[in-house]
Amino acid sequence: MANNWSGHLVLAIDPDLLGGASAVKTGVTQMIEKVKATKKLPDVKEILMPSERGDKMTKQVLDSGEIEIEVNLYNELKKASEK
């Protein structure tokens, strides 16, 4: 048996079993508000939910029209384009 725990779990839930889509959205919104309202550690500015950091970065990249890459990657891409 391999010790590779890099798999994914996909879980599908029928919202009708939990009171309908509207009730699920309300419950999830309330849970997120409670989590974000919890006391933060001294150096923590904001509590982020899954995907919020990536969503913010994506918006920043789209708004600016630029992406930041490491110098070594830039240099390798530049070399490859010159071939």
PyMOL commands that set and color helices and strands:
alter all, ss='L'
color gray80, all
select helices_A, chain A and resi 15-18+21-37+52-64+71-81
alter helices_A, ss='H'
color red, helices_A
deselect
rebuild
show_as cartoon
